[in-house]
């Protein structure tokens, strides 16, 4: 047991909880190969088989169940200790793990992150693009940048402004609207590119699912960058955040703002980390830069 450390236990717990190596890799925010290598090394050090590799997934052996149970019991205490120790760190060194969605990473964050990296070379920033809200309490991330009308009450941070949404079309395409048009007319008459019927959780995807008549939909996609790529072809119209469309000169707004889609953009961290110097520097510097870019986009 002297060979064990907390990272060992986290691997066993993640595999046991997920029931698969792929699921464990996602939970640990590592790639599949890394998760497999760490699990194999753990079993080799213990000289014990922890999981049976079956077609349906990874099934814990008796030893694996025991190890996972122990890890599950101590995980909250370890996470709490890590947060409290990090909260006392006054140095502008170390790492900051940021979780955010693709749309904010692609259109709001690049220059802000580049400027921060140049100003703070001792701080390494790790970005995890995910539509899911990673758990700051379990240190899956240190800072979250999220578009949401609701955020967990126990997290701390600030709103960086409001993201607004409009309908966009490719500029100069015959058969597509080219100027501001009543939304009802766009929904009834124009061809649309929307998200798939199932499997997406963003708010404007749900709005299009609820409001765009199926007979007006020419194509459905599953991720945001595919939506933008298809709008650039001129196939149809679609809803985008104004801050994203501001960086797409080929697209023109063809509706007024859609009030029910407006959402604040939050930068958040766990209360135990808010006094950590690198977290404070990141939230202030990156937060201010993103707020300015969001405001400029309208």
C-alpha positions, 0 to 999 in steps of 0.5 A: 500500500506504500506504493499508492497515492491519491492519483492512483486511487482517482484512476481506480475510482473513475474506472469503477464509476464510469464502467469503462476506460473511455468514461474514466478518461473523460472524468479525469480529463485525460486521453484514453491512452493515459488512463490505460497506462495509469491503470496498468501501472497501478495493477502492476505495482499492486500485483493485483487485477482490479478490473475484468476487461469485458466486452461491455466494459470494465467490471471491478474485481473484489480488490477493485471494489475495495479500492474504489470504495476507499477512494470514494470515502476519502475523495471529499476530504482530499478535494477539500484539503486541496482547495483550502491549500490552494486558497493560501497560495499567493504566488503567481505560478502554477496552473489554472484549469478553465472549463468553457464551451466551444463558442466562447473559446473560439470567439471570445477567449483567444486574444484574452488568453494570449495576453494573459499568458504573455503577462504571466509566464509562470502560470500555465492555463489548461482549457477544457472545451465542454458543454457540460459544467464541470465540477469545481468542487472536485477540482475538475476545473478551477475556473468556469466561463459559462453562458447561463441564466442560472449558476450554482449558488455556492460558486463565486464570480461575476457576470461579464455582460449579456450575450445576445442572439439574432438570426443570420444569413450569408451575405449576398445569397439569392433566396435568403433574406438580406435585411432585418425581417420579422421573426415570424416571416423567417420562421414561416418562409426561410430555409433553416440550418438547425441543431439535431432534434436530440442530444444538444443542451444549449439554449438556442438549439432548444429554441430552434427545435421549438420554433422552427417548423420541421418543413423549413429545416434543410439540414441539422448539425450536432455541434456549433462549428458545423452550424457556422460552417453550413451558414457560410455556404448559404444553404439557409439561415440560423441563430447565432450569438452576436459575439460569434457572428461579429467575427464572421464577415460573410454573415449578415443579421436578418432579425432583431435580437431574440429577447428570450435567448439573451443570457449573462456570461459568467466567470466563476470559481470555487469559494476556496480558490478565490483568494489564490493569487493566480486565480484572482489574476486570471479572473480579473485579467481574462474576465476584463478582456472578455467583458470588453470583447462581448460589449464591443460585439453588441 
